[in-house]
């Protein structure tokens, strides 16, 4: 974002909307990332709760909890397909539009 501010200093004063555009893009990116985080972790909590209800022994419950404690890039790429498969409908369209 800093480079955009530097570029905007070379614009004429009446055309210097780069700074405003930079803030809008940054805020939009922050908002989408924040919502994505809530989506992933709330869905994981739901799935772990559902898994624990159907688990019959301690080993099965451990597998459920291990799913929730996983992390990294694979967390998003493993969780979102499951989410989209379960909810379906218009939410899948919204998700694809945000990509």
N, C-alpha and C positions, 0 to 999 in steps of 0.2 A: 504494500500500500504506500510505502514511503516514496517509491519511485514515481507513482502517479502524482503525488504532491509536488515533486521536483519538476515533472513535466508541466504541471499547470502553471508554474511560475514563469514559463516562457510564453504563455498565451496572453492575448490582449485582455484587458480587465473586463470588458463586456462579454467575453467569450470564455471566461474562466469557470466553467461548470464542472471541470474535472474533479475538483475537491469535493463537491457535493455528490457527484456520481460515485466517487471512491467510498464515501461514507455509506451511501445506500447499498452498494455491493457488499461492503463489509458487514453491515447490519443484517442483510438478507442471508449471507453465508452463516453468520452466527446463529440466526433464528432457525435455519434448516438443520444445522448440526445439533442444536439444543433439542429440537423436537425429535430428531433421529435417535438421540441418546435416550430420551424418555420412552420412545417406542420400543427400542430393543430391550431395555431392562425391565419395563413393565410386562412385556410379552414373555420374557424369560421367567420372571416371577410367577406369572400365570401358568406357564408350562411346568415349572417345577412343582407348583401346588397340585396341578392335575396329575402329575407323575407320582407324587407321594400318595395321593388318594388311591391309586391303582397298584402301588407297590405292595408286595406281600412279605418281603424280608429286608433285613438291614442292608444287604448288598445292593438291592434295587434302589433303595433310598439314597445310598451313596452315589450311585450313577446319576440319579436325578440332581443331587446337589453339585456334582462335578460339572454338569452342564452349565449351571448358573455361575460357577466360579471361573469358567474359561474366559480368555480375553484375547486381545489383539485384533488384527484385521479379519481373521477368520470368524470372529464373533459376528460381525456384521454380515459377512458373506454366507455364513451358515444359517443365521437367524432370519434374515429378510425373506429368503425363499419360503421358509416354513410359515412365516407370518402371512405372506401374500397368498399362499396356498390355502390357509385357513380362512382368511377374511374374504378374499375374492371381491368381485363386483367393482364398484366405482373406485374403491380405494387403490386397486391395482393401477387403474388409469392415472390417478393422482400421483402415485409413486413414479410411474414412468414419465410423467410430465416433468417432475422435479429432477429427473436425471438429465 
